[in-house]
Amino acid sequence: MNRLGFIGASLVLVLALLSSTLFVVDQRQFGVVYQLGQISRVITEPGLNLKMPPPFQNVSYIDKRLLTLDSSDAEPMLTAEKQRVVIDWYVRWRVSEPQEYIRNVGLDERAGAVQLTRVVRNAFQEEVNKRTVNELLSTKRDALMNAVRNQVLGAVRSAEKPWGMDVVDVRINRIDYFETITESVYRRMEAERQQVANQLRSTGAADGEQIRAAADRQREVTLANAYREAQKVKGDGDAEAARIYAESFGKDPAFAQFYRSLEAYKASFSQKSDVVVMDPSSDFFKAMRSSNVGGSGK
């Protein structure tokens, strides 16, 4: 029984020792084998590999893919005209020589990102100092990115201390004024727009007053002309009516007198409740007392 236990324990120990000598390198990684703290070899191809068991040899991994480094600070930079701007940028980079990278930069990708951020920011500051805001925003934006990329490549490919990495591209996402300047610019733009709006409102109000005044003047002129024409037509009608009445009444004066009396009676007794107290012998009722009304017309 003890012999079986010893054999089982030995097998477990052998399997554990064997497993510690095997490691797998992923296609997205470099495998770096350390022997007593020193780099022994670098595995660049994916697959199963052998090494000595710890503590004689250990293995670590470094990402070999194309990585993206985004700007993480919002510190302003001064342009050639002393304007404070904030640049949002990103860099595409990857580890190309793992041994040089580990010796001169660090053991993982984070160390490379920290060093690269410092170099890229210094390069941007130097190039931004040479250009105006207008050049940064339009005419020389591409030239700025190329100049920064060349400076960064010069730093990471230094002959004395190469970083073992390759910078593929440097791009700018956004260029904007610093926050305090942005607020003042927005306030100035708002004031300018408000001034234009007030000017347009005042111009519109003045035009409106002119239009209303012209319309009122035209209305008064039209009403005056219409009233004048109406009075003229009315006068012509009254004159024609008077002529006709005169012509008709001239043929029979007695009938004319009788007709005028009837019109007077009609006007005096327009309502059933009207009461008129008069002397029956007055001339008002002369037409009603006369028996020869219209006699001259026979």
HELIX and SHEET records of a PDB file:
HELIX    1   1 ASN A    2  SER A   20  1                                  19    
HELIX    2   2 PRO A   98  ASN A  104  1                                   7    
HELIX    3   3 GLU A  109  VAL A  128  1                                  20    
HELIX    4   4 VAL A  133  ASN A  134  1                                   2    
HELIX    5   5 GLU A  135  THR A  139  3                                   5    
HELIX    6   6 ARG A  141  VAL A  156  1                                  16    
HELIX    7   7 GLU A  179  LYS A  251  1                                  73    
HELIX    8   8 PRO A  253  SER A  268  1                                  16    
HELIX    9   9 ASP A  283  PHE A  285  5                                   3    
HELIX   10  10 LYS A  286  ARG A  289  1                                   4    
HELIX   11  11 GLY A  295  GLY A  297  5                                   3    
SHEET    1   A 2 LEU A  22  VAL A  25  0                                        
SHEET    2   A 2 GLY A  47  LEU A  50 -1                                        
SHEET    1   B 3 GLN A  38  ILE A  43  0                                        
SHEET    2   B 3 GLN A  29  GLN A  35 -1                                        
SHEET    3   B 3 GLN A  57  ASP A  63 -1                                        
SHEET    1   C 3 LEU A  67  ASP A  70  0                                        
SHEET    2   C 3 ARG A  84  VAL A  95 -1                                        
SHEET    3   C 3 MET A  77  LEU A  78 -1                                        
SHEET    1   D 3 LEU A  67  ASP A  70  0                                        
SHEET    2   D 3 ARG A  84  VAL A  95 -1                                        
SHEET    3   D 3 MET A 165  TYR A 177 -1                                        
END                                                                             
